[in-house]
Amino acid sequence: MNRAALAILLTLAVPAPLALAQSSTVQGQVRKDMKAGAVRPLREIEQRILPTMPGMEYLGPEYDPAALVYRLKFIRQGRVVFVDVDARSGTIISQSR
């Protein structure tokens, strides 16, 4: 393998572990926040919000530990919709359309 190809492979391989580390850090934070009673479990939030989004495909969540907000992502006819939910109360804060 030549040096250029090796450099490209190494460049492509570096971001993946970084993304995994950031993801596990956020997961650890949400677990910590749940154990402390600061936030509701994601599954509880999803059970409340998903039925209110008929006709949309659920893409998944993100968690913002600084704001204590879950961002649920949906898609419908090629358009992405974000629903921001207060992780403490389960109340919808905002929704993009």
C-alpha positions in Angstrom: 0.0 0.0 0.0 1.4 3.4 -0.9 1.8 6.2 1.6 -1.1 8.3 0.1 -3.5 5.5 0.4 -2.4 4.8 4.0 -2.8 8.5 4.9 -6.3 8.6 3.5 -7.3 5.4 5.4 -5.9 6.8 8.7 -7.7 10.1 8.1 -11.0 8.3 7.6 -10.5 6.1 10.6 -9.8 8.8 13.2 -13.2 10.5 13.4 -15.1 7.3 14.2 -13.5 6.6 17.6 -14.0 10.3 18.5 -17.7 10.2 17.7 -18.1 7.0 19.7 -16.3 8.6 22.7 -18.6 11.6 22.5 -21.7 9.4 22.2 -20.7 7.3 25.2 -20.1 10.5 27.2 -23.6 11.8 26.4 -25.1 8.4 27.3 -23.2 8.4 30.6 -24.5 11.9 31.3 -28.1 11.0 30.6 -27.8 7.9 32.8 -26.4 10.1 35.6 -29.1 12.6 35.2 -31.8 9.9 35.3 -30.3 8.3 38.5 -30.3 11.7 40.1 -34.0 12.1 39.2 -33.2 15.2 37.1 -34.7 13.8 33.8 -37.3 11.3 32.7 -36.2 8.2 30.8 -36.0 8.5 27.0 -38.5 5.6 26.6 -41.1 7.4 28.6 -40.6 10.6 26.5 -40.9 8.5 23.3 -44.1 6.8 24.5 -45.6 10.3 25.0 -44.4 12.0 21.8 -44.3 9.4 19.1 -48.1 8.9 19.0 -48.5 12.7 18.4 -46.5 12.4 15.2 -48.7 10.4 12.8 -47.3 9.7 9.4 -43.8 10.5 10.4 -40.8 8.1 10.6 -38.9 8.3 13.8 -35.2 8.7 13.1 -34.0 8.8 16.7 -33.0 11.0 19.7 -30.2 13.2 20.8 -29.7 14.5 24.3 -28.3 17.9 25.3 -27.0 17.5 28.9 -26.4 21.2 29.3 -30.0 22.2 28.5 -31.6 18.9 29.8 -33.4 18.5 26.5 -34.1 15.5 24.3 -34.3 16.3 20.5 -36.4 13.7 18.7 -35.9 13.6 14.9 -38.6 12.6 12.5 -38.9 12.6 8.7 -41.9 12.9 6.4 -41.8 13.2 2.6 -38.1 14.0 2.7 -38.4 16.8 5.3 -36.8 16.5 8.7 -38.7 17.6 11.8 -37.1 18.2 15.2 -39.1 18.0 18.4 -37.3 19.4 21.4 -38.6 18.0 24.7 -37.9 19.2 28.2 -36.2 16.1 29.7 -37.4 17.0 33.2 -41.1 17.4 32.5 -41.6 15.7 29.1 -43.2 18.8 27.7 -42.6 19.8 24.1 -40.5 23.0 24.1 -40.4 23.5 20.3 -41.0 21.8 17.0 -39.7 22.7 13.6 -42.0 22.2 10.6 
